[in-house]
């Protein structure tokens, strides 16, 4: 039943909210609001105090992301430092480019001394009846993010000014309910972080297993004897050499080892010049980038899936393993693992230069030799790695569920669409006494 059809709700400018909740705007509360400093490149340093940029804000949570940090060392007595220094309880809001990303600066940050740059606004609430963490969660909720988008769409230039932030609407229950809601959402955030750490740990464990098992440095129980080598050309057949933007052979790009553009949509066109790493996701054919382009790095290895068309840049050699060869699933793992390592680098460095750029020919590429144990050991190694993949996949499913649950709670608790049981009981008891 929608809130407007339920007793205990009242209609406001921002929709139906529970009775007892207050509709307000940020600027009505006692607050301090400023944007960060510009022109601090002269103060950049390898160590020092954190200089918070938009890259440190994430839409996944209201915590700061420390994957890419910038540090500054300010001379003593700098007024800009005093104005833009963060304190525990501050709310951060991105005000240029990707608008409305929210972060909360807690007392448990690994860098307690920090400043914000010109692309981030600092909001400090002084009202003791308002929980800053609750407001941060409310601003990060989907309904608030849609409003940030509406503000962006209405302007000729993407950007938030401080007046827009002051006029931004919020709805506030009692302080105990604010703190309780923030506590519930924080529990989900902690569960999500814990799951993310487990996934990363499992990935590192699998990476270590691959390095040891696929090279023969570590042997599984029951297997002895020397390994041989296999030449790629003996067990893989080229399908087609492709020049230009389209692979006509019916295949679709599903994952890659190497660098691929960040804008890649699996099964769709590839565009852009920035790259990121992917890991092996599925079985299938392979495509090898011969690398006569400055835009795309030499030696990109893509894992392809059959069916559908795929767009690829530059010059590629597409090939797949011979299903009759005694290589099984193991070879897919060892082949892709070696593409990160010295096997491919050695061949790339020995390639022929074409217009100043390395160009490894297809014939040379298929001369690559890789370690190969007997088939039973291949299958045992593949089973261990597949089990590791299954554990990671299970954790990723759990992570997806936690994120969906958190999104649901975030959008409904901070708006009052659903209430925490303790606060519902309180209202019910009052009615019963009447």
C-alpha positions in Angstrom: 0.0 0.0 0.0 1.6 3.4 -0.9 2.3 5.8 1.9 -0.3 8.3 0.8 -3.0 5.7 1.4 -1.7 4.8 4.9 -2.6 6.5 8.1 0.3 8.3 9.8 1.6 10.1 6.7 1.3 13.7 5.6 1.8 15.4 2.2 4.7 17.9 1.7 6.4 19.6 -1.2 8.7 16.5 -1.5 5.9 14.0 -1.3 4.4 11.9 1.5 6.4 11.6 4.8 5.6 10.2 8.2 3.8 12.3 10.7 6.4 13.7 13.1 9.0 14.0 10.4 10.1 17.5 9.4 10.4 18.8 5.9 13.3 21.3 5.6 16.2 22.4 3.4 19.9 22.1 4.3 20.3 25.8 4.6 17.7 26.1 7.4 20.0 24.3 9.8 23.0 25.9 11.4 25.8 25.0 9.1 29.1 25.8 7.5 29.4 25.3 3.7 32.3 26.0 1.4 34.0 24.7 -1.7 37.6 23.6 -1.8 40.8 25.2 -2.8 42.3 25.5 -6.3 45.8 26.1 -7.4 47.4 23.8 -4.8 49.6 21.9 -7.2 52.6 23.7 -5.8 51.9 22.0 -2.5 51.6 18.4 -3.9 53.9 15.9 -2.1 54.4 12.2 -1.9 53.5 12.4 1.8 51.6 14.9 4.0 47.9 15.6 4.4 45.2 14.1 2.1 43.8 16.4 -0.6 40.4 15.1 -1.3 39.3 15.0 -5.0 36.3 13.6 -6.8 38.3 10.5 -7.4 38.1 9.8 -3.7 34.3 9.9 -3.7 32.3 6.9 -4.8 28.6 6.1 -5.5 29.0 2.7 -3.9 29.0 4.1 -0.4 29.4 7.3 1.6 32.9 6.3 2.7 36.0 7.8 1.0 37.9 5.7 -1.6 41.6 5.8 -0.9 42.7 3.9 -4.1 44.0 7.0 -5.7 45.3 9.6 -3.2 46.9 13.0 -3.6 48.8 14.6 -0.7 49.8 18.1 0.1 52.2 19.9 2.5 51.0 23.4 3.3 53.2 26.1 4.8 52.1 27.1 8.3 49.4 29.7 8.7 47.8 29.2 5.4 44.2 30.6 5.6 43.0 28.4 2.8 44.0 25.4 4.8 42.0 26.5 7.8 38.9 27.2 5.6 39.0 23.8 3.8 40.3 21.4 6.4 37.9 18.5 7.2 36.6 17.6 10.6 34.8 14.4 11.7 31.2 14.5 10.7 31.7 16.6 7.6 29.7 15.8 4.5 31.4 16.0 1.1 29.5 16.7 -2.2 30.9 16.7 -5.7 29.9 20.0 -7.4 31.5 19.7 -10.9 31.5 17.0 -13.6 29.8 14.0 -11.9 27.5 15.9 -9.6 26.1 14.8 -6.3 28.5 12.1 -5.2 28.3 12.0 -1.4 30.9 11.1 1.2 31.0 11.2 5.0 34.2 12.0 6.8 34.3 10.0 10.0 36.5 10.0 13.0 38.0 6.7 11.9 39.6 7.8 8.6 43.1 6.6 8.0 44.1 10.2 7.1 42.5 12.3 9.8 44.1 15.5 8.4 42.6 16.3 5.0 41.5 19.2 2.8 39.0 19.4 -0.2 39.8 20.7 -3.6 37.7 23.0 -5.7 35.5 20.3 -7.2 34.2 19.2 -3.8 31.9 21.1 -1.3 32.3 20.7 2.4 29.1 20.8 4.5 29.3 20.9 8.3 26.1 20.8 10.3 26.1 22.3 13.8 22.5 21.5 14.7 22.6 19.0 17.6 19.2 17.6 16.5 20.5 16.5 13.1 22.8 13.5 12.4 25.3 14.4 9.7 25.6 10.7 8.8 21.8 10.4 8.3 21.8 13.5 6.1 24.8 12.0 4.1 22.9 8.8 3.6 19.7 10.7 2.5 21.7 12.7 0.0 23.2 9.5 -1.4 19.8 7.8 -1.8 18.4 7.3 -5.3 15.6 9.8 -4.9 18.1 12.6 -3.9 20.4 11.6 -6.7 17.6 12.0 -9.2 17.1 15.5 -7.9 20.8 16.3 -8.3 20.4 15.1 -11.9 17.4 17.3 -12.4 19.4 20.3 -11.2 22.1 19.3 -13.7 19.6 19.0 -16.6 18.1 22.4 -15.9 21.4 24.2 -16.1 23.3 25.1 -19.2 26.5 24.0 -17.6 27.0 21.0 -15.3 27.8 22.3 -11.8 26.4 22.8 -8.3 26.7 26.1 -6.6 26.6 26.5 -2.8 23.1 28.2 -3.0 21.8 25.0 -4.7 23.1 22.9 -1.9 21.6 25.2 0.8 18.2 24.9 -0.9 18.4 21.1 -1.3 15.4 19.5 0.5 15.8 17.0 3.4 13.2 15.2 5.6 14.2 14.6 9.2 12.7 12.2 11.8 13.6 12.5 15.5 17.4 12.4 16.3 17.1 8.8 17.8 15.4 7.6 14.6 18.0 9.3 12.4 20.8 7.7 14.3 19.1 4.3 14.2 18.6 4.5 10.4 22.2 5.5 9.9 23.3 2.6 12.1 21.3 0.1 10.0 22.7 1.4 6.7 26.2 1.4 8.2 25.9 -2.2 9.1 25.1 -3.0 5.5 28.1 -1.0 4.4 30.3 -2.9 6.7 29.0 -6.2 5.4 29.6 -5.1 1.8 33.2 -4.0 2.7 33.8 -7.3 4.4 32.5 -9.2 1.4 34.7 -7.1 -0.9 37.7 -7.9 1.2 37.0 -11.6 1.1 36.7 -11.5 -2.7 40.0 -9.6 -3.1 41.6 -12.1 -0.7 40.2 -15.1 -2.7 41.5 -13.5 -6.0 44.9 -13.1 -4.5 44.9 -16.7 -3.4 43.9 -17.8 -6.9 46.5 -15.6 -8.4 49.2 -17.3 -6.2 47.8 -20.7 -7.1 48.0 -19.9 -10.8 51.6 -18.6 -10.5 52.7 -21.8 -8.7 50.6 -24.5 -10.3 50.7 -23.4 -13.9 54.4 -23.0 -13.8 55.1 -26.3 -12.1 56.8 -24.6 -9.1 54.2 -26.3 -6.9 52.9 -29.8 -7.7 49.6 -31.3 -6.6 49.8 -34.5 -4.5 50.3 -37.7 -6.6 52.0 -36.0 -9.6 55.7 -36.3 -10.4 58.0 -36.2 -13.4 59.2 -33.5 -15.7 56.9 -31.3 -17.7 57.1 -30.8 -21.4 56.5 -27.8 -23.6 53.9 -27.3 -26.3 54.0 -24.9 -29.2 50.9 -22.8 -29.6 50.8 -23.5 -33.4 50.5 -27.2 -32.7 47.3 -27.0 -30.7 45.7 -23.8 -31.9 44.4 -22.9 -35.3 44.1 -19.3 -36.7 40.6 -18.4 -37.7 41.1 -15.0 -39.4 43.3 -12.0 -39.5 41.2 -8.9 -39.1 42.2 -5.4 -40.2 39.9 -2.5 -39.2 37.0 -2.1 -36.9 34.9 -5.3 -37.4 35.5 -9.0 -36.8 33.3 -10.5 -39.5 33.7 -14.0 -38.0 30.6 -14.5 -35.7 32.1 -14.0 -32.2 31.5 -11.7 -29.3 34.0 -10.1 -26.8 33.2 -11.4 -23.4 36.3 -10.9 -21.5 40.0 -10.2 -21.9 43.4 -10.6 -20.4 45.5 -7.6 -21.1 44.2 -4.1 -21.6 40.8 -3.2 -23.0 39.0 0.2 -23.1 37.1 1.1 -20.0 34.1 2.0 -22.1 33.9 -1.6 -23.4 30.4 -3.1 -23.4 30.6 -6.8 -23.9 29.2 -7.6 -27.3 29.1 -4.0 -28.4 31.5 -1.6 -30.1 34.8 -0.7 -28.4 35.7 3.0 -28.1 37.9 5.2 -26.0 41.6 5.2 -25.3 41.8 4.4 -21.6 42.4 0.8 -20.5 41.8 -1.5 -17.6 42.6 -5.1 -16.7 40.1 -7.9 -16.9 40.4 -11.5 -15.8 39.4 -14.8 -17.5 35.7 -15.1 -17.3 34.5 -17.7 -19.8 35.8 -20.3 -22.3 36.0 -19.6 -26.0 38.2 -18.4 -28.8 41.0 -15.9 -28.5 42.1 -12.8 -30.4 45.6 -11.5 -30.4 46.4 -7.8 -31.2 49.4 -7.6 -33.5 49.9 -4.1 -32.2 50.8 -1.7 -35.1 48.9 1.2 -33.5 49.9 3.8 -30.9 46.4 3.8 -29.5 46.1 0.2 -28.5 49.0 -1.5 -26.8 51.0 -4.4 -28.4 50.0 -7.9 -27.4 46.4 -7.5 -26.2 44.9 -10.9 -25.6 41.1 -11.2 -25.8 39.0 -14.2 -24.8 36.1 -14.5 -27.3 32.8 -16.3 -27.1 31.2 -17.9 -30.1 28.1 -16.3 -31.8 27.4 -12.7 -32.5 29.6 -10.1 -34.0 32.3 -8.1 -32.1 33.9 -4.8 -32.9 37.7 -4.7 -32.3 40.3 -2.0 -32.9 43.4 -2.4 -35.0 44.8 -5.7 -36.4 43.9 -9.0 -34.8 44.7 -12.6 -35.2 41.7 -14.8 -34.1 42.3 -18.4 -33.2 41.0 -21.2 -31.1 42.3 -24.4 -29.5 42.1 -27.7 -31.2 39.4 -29.7 -29.3 41.2 -32.9 -30.2 44.5 -31.8 -28.6 45.3 -33.2 -25.2 45.3 -29.8 -23.5 41.8 -29.6 -22.0 40.8 -26.6 -19.7 44.3 -26.4 -18.2 45.7 -24.9 -21.4 43.3 -22.0 -21.4 44.4 -21.1 -17.9 48.2 -21.5 -18.5 48.0 -19.7 -21.8 46.2 -16.6 -20.4 48.4 -16.6 -17.3 51.5 -16.5 -19.4 50.2 -13.6 -21.5 50.8 -11.5 -18.4 54.3 -12.9 -18.0 57.6 -13.2 -19.7 56.5 -15.5 -22.5 54.7 -12.9 -24.5 57.0 -10.1 -23.5 60.0 -12.1 -24.8 58.3 -12.5 -28.2 57.1 -8.9 -28.3 60.6 -7.7 -27.7 61.9 -9.9 -30.5 59.2 -8.7 -33.0 59.8 -6.8 -36.2 59.5 -3.0 -36.0 57.1 -1.5 -38.4 57.2 2.4 -38.7 59.0 2.5 -35.3 56.5 0.2 -33.6 56.8 -3.4 -32.6 54.8 -5.7 -34.8 54.8 -9.4 -33.8 53.7 -11.4 -36.8 51.2 -14.2 -36.6 53.7 -16.8 -37.6 56.0 -15.7 -34.7 53.1 -15.5 -32.3 52.2 -19.2 -33.0 55.8 -20.2 -32.1 55.2 -19.3 -28.4 56.0 -22.3 -26.2 54.2 -23.0 -22.9 54.7 -25.6 -20.2 52.5 -28.6 -20.4 52.1 -31.5 -17.9 50.3 -34.8 -18.7 46.6 -34.6 -19.2 45.6 -36.0 -15.7 47.7 -33.3 -14.0 46.2 -30.7 -16.3 42.8 -31.7 -15.2 43.7 -31.7 -11.5 45.2 -28.2 -11.8 42.1 -27.0 -13.7 39.8 -28.5 -11.0 41.7 -26.6 -8.3 41.5 -23.3 -10.2 37.8 -23.9 -11.1 37.0 -24.5 -7.4 38.7 -21.1 -6.6 36.6 -19.5 -9.4 33.4 -21.0 -7.9 34.2 -19.6 -4.5 34.8 -16.2 -5.9 31.6 -16.4 -8.0 29.6 -17.3 -4.9 31.0 -14.3 -3.0 30.3 -12.1 -5.9 26.6 -13.2 -5.9 26.5 -12.5 -2.1 28.0 -9.1 -2.7 25.4 -8.3 -5.4 22.6 -9.3 -3.0 24.0 -7.1 -0.2 24.2 -4.1 -2.5 20.6 -4.6 -3.7 19.4 -4.9 -0.1 21.3 -1.8 0.9 19.9 0.1 -2.0 16.4 -0.9 -1.0 16.9 0.1 2.6 18.7 3.3 1.7 15.8 4.5 -0.6 13.1 3.6 1.9 14.4 4.1 5.4 15.6 7.7 4.8 12.3 8.7 3.2 10.1 7.0 5.9 8.5 4.7 3.3 9.4 1.9 5.7 10.1 2.4 9.4 12.3 0.5 11.9 10.3 -1.7 14.2 11.2 0.2 17.4 9.7 3.4 16.1 6.6 1.8 14.7 5.9 0.1 18.0 6.1 3.4 19.7 3.4 4.9 17.6 1.2 1.8 18.0 1.5 1.9 21.8 0.3 5.5 21.9 -2.8 4.5 19.8 -3.5 1.6 22.1 -3.4 3.8 25.2 -5.9 6.1 23.6 
